[in-house]
Amino acid sequence: MILHQHTCHPMIFTMKSRIEPTIADFGTSTLGSRLVLAALWLLGNVSQSRACAVCYGDPNSPGIKAVNYAVWFLLGVIASVLSVIAWVGVHWSHKARQIDLARAERTA
């Protein structure tokens, strides 16, 4: 990593800022890269991570069907909440654009 020093006064402080990464920076192992690699490995081995028939139970039993419906219901709740958050963001951006246009018309 190339570091440049910006000094206001040598007796006060020295501030270092990152300017550009070098090849040596990409070789370091971080927690984030390890998590990404673990996630990719798990996605590649999906067939090995599924439960067996003994642990999972009979797929036609009422208990398993109820669990499956509960999972789909919770996914629907999560999707609904995320879509409302996205709608609020879009609504606020439209409102901000309208306010900016109104201010521009008043000053023009």
N, C-alpha and C positions, 0 to 999 in steps of 0.2 A: 504494500500500500504506500503510495507516495503521499507524504504529508508536507504541507506547506505551513510555515509559521507566520502568523500575523501578530505583530507586536505594536501596542499603543505606546508603551514606555517600558524599557527593559526592567525597571524596578517594580512595575505594577503587576503585570501578568503576561503570559504567553498563551495564545489561543491556537490550537492546532485544528485544522479542518481537513477532511478527506476530499481529495480532488478526483482521483481516478484509481480504480482497482488494478492490480497487477496479476500476473499469472499465479504468483505464489499465494495470493489470497483465496483462490478457488480450490486449493488443495486442503484447506483446513476443514476439519470435521466439526460440525456444529450439531446441536440438539435438533434443530429444525430439519436438517438434511437426514439425520438418522430417523426421525419420525416419518418423513416422506418415504424413505426406503422401506421402513417397516410396513407402511400402509400399502405400498406397491407390492410388497411380498405377500401380504395377506390377500390383496385383490387377485393376485396371480394364483393363489392356492385356495380358492373359494370352495372347491369340492372337498378339500381336507378339513375345512373349518365348519362344515355343517354337522348338525347333531345326527347321531345314528338313530335307527328306528326304535331301539330300546329306550333311549333317553327322550326322544321326541314323542313317542307314543303313536297311537293309531290316528292317522290324519282325518278319519271320519268321526272320531269321538266328539261329543258335544263340548268337552272342555277345551280341546285343541281348536275347534272352530271358534269358540268364544275368545280365545287368546288371539287368533288371527284377526277376528273382527275388531278387537280392542287395539291391536297394532295399527290396522287401517284407519280406525277412528282417530287415534292419536296423530298419525301422519296427516290426516285431514285438518286437525286442529292446528298443527304446526304450519301447514301450508296456508291456512286461513290467516293466521297471525302474521306470517311473513308477507303475504299479499297485502294486508292492511298497512303494514309498515312501508312497503313499496309505494302504495297508493298515496300515503301521506307525504312521502318524499316528492312524488310527482306533483301533487297538489301544491305543496309549498313552493316548488320551483316555478310553477305557473303563476302563483300569486306574486312571487318575487319579480318575475318578468313584468307582470301588470303594474306593480308598484314602480319599477324602474321606468316603464313607458310613461306612466302618469307624471313622474318627476321630470322626465325629459320634455314633456309637452308643456309643463308649467314654466320651466326655465327657458324654453325656446320662444 
